[in-house]
Amino acid sequence: MQLVLLEFEGILAETTPHRVAALREALLVDGLSLDDETWTEHCLGLPVEAAVAAARQALGAPNDPVAAEVARLRAERGFSQRISRGLLMQPGGLALVQALRTQARLALVTRASRRDVDFVLTLAGLADTFTCVVTADDRAAGKPSPAPYVLALEKLSRTAPVVLAEAIAFEDARPGIRSARAAGVRTVAVGPLPLHHAMEADAFFPSLAGLSFDEMRSLIRGGLA
């Protein structure tokens, strides 16, 4: 196994409660109440701008670019404020990265902002762990577009050849699964996502806790799809 690509949110850091709370608060100002089903089916795994747009549409709000942009800014600010007060790392994801850092090239391909990623990675002692980091700040269409993964693979190929057969991605939501697979990367879904979302990945684990490098390598060699 040559290359491991990971989403930061939900794989390394437990951000979902903060994302949900920040988006709900941002939408409530406009009288929109975000329920769990709407979040899961329309917003989970999307970059903030796309999540705001999807939520507004699903909740029947009029098409108002200004209102959507203001809601995005509220949601981004609310999320940053929440993680600055404390954020849990995913035990399995953190342990896996620490085990892999000398075994394979690691890359982050995330919907989070570079500022938030850098803040958390520095606190977690992982600032120098990743060969490549692609965030929402990069000029690429967000997930589920393959663009973030294509960009990461292009950057990685500048320093060493990338063999897709020796690459694997870990994602926590359907947009990320679709993004990675559309870029030609075999993908493992991780976490409490709905079954009909997880089925779009090549494999699924409820948690990364206890997953070893050898088990990951066997997934690659055995063929996931």
C-alpha positions in Angstrom: 0.0 0.0 0.0 1.5 3.3 -1.2 -1.0 6.0 -0.4 -3.8 6.6 2.2 -6.1 9.5 1.7 -8.4 10.6 4.5 -11.3 13.0 5.2 -10.4 15.1 8.3 -13.9 15.4 9.5 -15.4 12.2 10.9 -12.3 10.2 10.3 -9.6 12.1 12.4 -11.8 14.5 14.3 -15.4 14.2 15.7 -16.8 17.3 14.1 -20.4 16.2 13.2 -22.0 17.5 16.5 -20.3 20.9 15.9 -21.3 21.0 12.3 -24.9 20.2 13.0 -25.2 22.7 15.8 -23.6 25.5 13.8 -25.7 24.9 10.8 -28.9 24.7 12.8 -28.1 27.9 14.6 -27.3 29.7 11.3 -30.5 28.6 9.6 -32.7 29.3 12.6 -32.0 33.0 12.3 -34.0 32.8 9.0 -36.7 30.8 10.6 -35.5 27.5 9.1 -35.5 24.4 11.5 -33.0 21.8 10.4 -34.2 18.3 11.5 -32.0 15.2 11.7 -33.4 13.6 8.5 -32.7 16.7 6.4 -29.2 16.9 7.8 -28.4 13.3 7.1 -29.9 13.0 3.6 -29.1 16.5 2.2 -26.2 18.0 4.2 -24.0 15.4 5.7 -20.5 15.4 4.2 -21.0 18.5 2.1 -18.8 21.6 2.3 -20.5 24.4 4.3 -21.7 26.4 1.3 -23.2 23.4 -0.4 -24.7 22.2 2.9 -26.4 25.6 3.5 -27.8 25.6 -0.1 -29.0 22.0 0.2 -30.7 22.6 3.6 -32.4 25.8 2.4 -33.7 24.0 -0.7 -34.9 21.0 1.3 -36.6 23.2 3.9 -38.5 25.2 1.2 -36.6 28.5 1.5 -36.6 30.9 -1.5 -33.6 31.1 -3.7 -31.8 34.0 -2.1 -28.0 34.1 -2.7 -27.4 36.9 -0.1 -29.3 35.0 2.6 -27.4 31.8 1.8 -24.1 33.6 2.0 -24.9 35.2 5.3 -26.0 31.8 6.6 -22.7 30.2 5.4 -20.7 32.8 7.2 -22.7 32.3 10.4 -22.2 28.5 10.1 -18.5 28.8 9.5 -18.1 31.2 12.4 -20.2 29.0 14.7 -18.2 25.9 13.9 -14.8 27.6 14.4 -16.0 28.9 17.8 -17.2 25.5 18.9 -14.0 23.6 18.0 -11.9 26.3 19.6 -13.6 25.3 22.9 -12.7 21.7 22.5 -12.8 18.9 19.9 -12.5 15.1 20.3 -10.2 13.2 18.0 -11.5 9.9 16.7 -9.5 7.3 18.6 -9.3 4.8 15.8 -8.4 7.4 13.1 -5.7 9.0 15.3 -4.2 5.6 16.1 -4.3 4.5 12.5 -2.5 7.7 11.3 0.2 7.3 13.9 0.7 3.7 12.8 0.7 4.6 9.1 3.0 7.6 9.1 6.1 5.5 8.5 4.4 2.9 6.3 2.7 5.0 3.5 2.2 8.5 2.2 -0.7 10.2 3.9 -2.9 12.9 2.5 -5.9 14.8 3.8 -8.8 15.5 1.4 -11.3 17.4 3.4 -14.3 19.7 3.3 -13.0 21.7 6.2 -11.1 25.0 5.9 -7.4 25.1 6.0 -7.5 27.3 9.2 -9.6 24.8 11.1 -7.5 21.8 9.9 -4.2 23.5 10.8 -5.5 24.4 14.2 -6.6 20.9 15.1 -3.6 19.1 13.6 -1.2 21.4 15.5 -3.0 20.7 18.8 -3.0 16.9 18.0 0.8 16.9 17.2 0.1 15.9 13.5 1.1 19.1 11.7 3.9 17.4 9.8 2.2 14.1 9.2 0.6 14.6 5.8 2.4 14.8 2.5 -0.5 16.7 1.0 -3.5 18.5 2.4 -6.5 19.6 0.2 -9.1 21.7 1.9 -12.2 23.8 1.2 -9.8 26.7 0.5 -8.4 25.1 -2.6 -9.9 26.2 -5.8 -11.6 23.0 -6.7 -15.3 22.0 -6.8 -16.2 20.4 -3.5 -17.3 16.8 -2.8 -19.1 14.9 -4.3 -17.1 16.2 -7.3 -13.9 14.2 -7.9 -12.0 17.5 -8.1 -10.6 17.5 -4.5 -9.2 13.9 -5.0 -7.9 14.7 -8.5 -6.1 17.7 -7.1 -4.6 15.7 -4.3 -3.4 13.0 -6.7 -1.9 15.6 -9.0 0.0 17.2 -6.1 1.2 13.8 -4.8 2.4 12.8 -8.3 4.8 15.7 -8.4 7.0 14.1 -5.8 6.5 10.4 -6.5 4.4 8.3 -9.0 0.9 7.5 -7.8 -0.4 4.0 -8.4 -4.2 4.0 -7.9 -4.1 0.2 -7.3 -2.0 1.0 -4.2 -4.2 3.8 -2.9 -7.2 3.8 -0.5 -9.4 6.5 0.8 -11.3 6.7 4.1 -14.5 8.7 4.1 -17.3 9.4 6.6 -20.2 10.4 4.3 -21.7 9.8 0.9 -20.4 13.0 -0.9 -16.8 12.0 0.0 -17.3 8.4 -1.0 -18.6 9.5 -4.4 -15.7 12.0 -4.8 -13.0 9.4 -4.1 -14.5 6.7 -6.3 -15.1 9.1 -9.2 -11.4 9.9 -9.0 -10.6 6.2 -9.2 -9.6 5.7 -5.6 -11.0 2.7 -3.8 -12.9 3.8 -0.7 -13.8 2.6 2.8 -16.8 4.2 4.5 -16.3 4.6 8.3 -18.7 5.5 11.1 -22.5 5.7 11.7 -23.6 6.7 8.3 -26.9 5.2 6.9 -26.5 1.8 5.2 -27.7 3.0 1.8 -24.9 5.6 2.0 -22.2 3.1 3.1 -23.2 0.7 0.3 -21.7 3.1 -2.2 -18.2 2.5 -0.8 -16.0 -0.5 -1.6 -16.0 -1.5 2.1 -17.4 -0.3 5.4 -16.2 -0.3 9.0 -18.3 1.0 11.9 -15.1 2.3 13.4 -11.3 2.3 12.7 -10.5 1.4 16.2 -8.3 -1.7 16.2 -7.7 -1.7 12.4 -4.1 -2.6 11.7 -1.8 -1.7 8.8 -1.8 -5.4 7.8 -5.6 -5.5 7.6 -5.6 -2.3 5.5 -3.0 -3.8 3.2 -5.0 -7.0 2.8 -8.0 -4.9 1.7 -5.9 -3.4 -1.1 -4.4 -6.7 -2.1 -7.6 -8.6 -1.9 -9.5 -6.1 -4.0 -12.2 -4.1 -2.3 -14.7 -3.5 -5.1 
